[in-house]
């Protein structure tokens, strides 16, 4: 496994840089919007704009890679993301920030497409789960920047946006100068229906559910903290626990998914544990800070690795072995989920109060659990419909 990991390292550094930058600014965006009197529904729109830009990126970035090559595309995406983050520090306006959020999502989709495609080229059936664990661990490790930014700047600072832009610029350099591994180039531009049909439907559902649950929880958790009267210190603690839990869950789940006969068994267990935790959060939301910390930590530890499990499952079983198209399809459905998650959670909080966040997550988990439970029947329908 050392050689694939060594070849993947420059792309991993770039992903970690983008993730660190976004982790620095993400809670500050929600906090500043809350402080400006913006409704939770509108905050959900801003969070979802990132995912809508992300969706566009999964399509358009493939065209850019095809036309200019992967390394030139990485350079372009770094410029877009860095300038978008710096622009947050220049003007506070909801609509302006909505556009900037979409641009950040667009750039992130391109980096993910390149990195995950390279990962799947380098990985095998026997180590794919563990490689995804390394990849997802690096991603969640960067989430530690969120509580630092909250404690250092609260809701009014701009330095984090400037630092975030600089981080993106520096961490993309290893990809641009490295020639250790040839970065993948798509055989086709935009994704077509045949690319989605080549992916097992349960893998699409799992990655979609990962976007909804993780996007809804982490996109609206700062708003939940404000509406329930938690301090910046309390929010920082929640974000710290979530980051640590997200890392802690990666390797056990990834290792287990490589060892079991069918990865789908691991996915089922994760989804149904997640459903139980979401329901518990809805029932015991008023149980105090320590109860909230416990549930957020457990839910994140369970749900953080599920995208990697779904992606590994898809690449194990995808027809034709078209790993780049498979990666694009999974990122696309994950982006849809990440757009629906904050939007749905925001409206649920408007309708039912702060507890609406957990009710929404419970309903979403139940829907994904139903799909995974019926995956064999769904796959038979999927084959007939091809």
Buried (B, 14 or more C-beta within 10 A) or exposed (E): EEEBBEBBBBBBBBBBBBBBBBBBBBBBBBBBBBEEEBBBBBBBBBBBBBBBBBBBBBBBBBBBBBEEEBBEBBBBBBBBBBBBBBBBBEEBEEEEBBBBBBBBBBBBBBBBBBBBBBBBBBBEEEBBBBBBBBBBBBBBBBBBBBBBBBBBBEBEBBEBBBBBBBBBBEBBBBBEEBEEBEBBBBEBBEBEEEBBBBBBBBBBBBBBBBBBBBBBBBBBBBBBBBBBEBEBEBBBBBBBBBBBBBBBBBBEBBEBBBEEEEBBEBBBBBBBBBBBBBBBBBBBBEEEEEBBBBBBBBBBBBBBBBBBBBBBBBBBBBEEEBBBBBBBBBBBBBBBBBBBBBBBBBBBBBEBBBBBBBBBBBBBBBBBBEBBBEBEEBBEEBEEEE
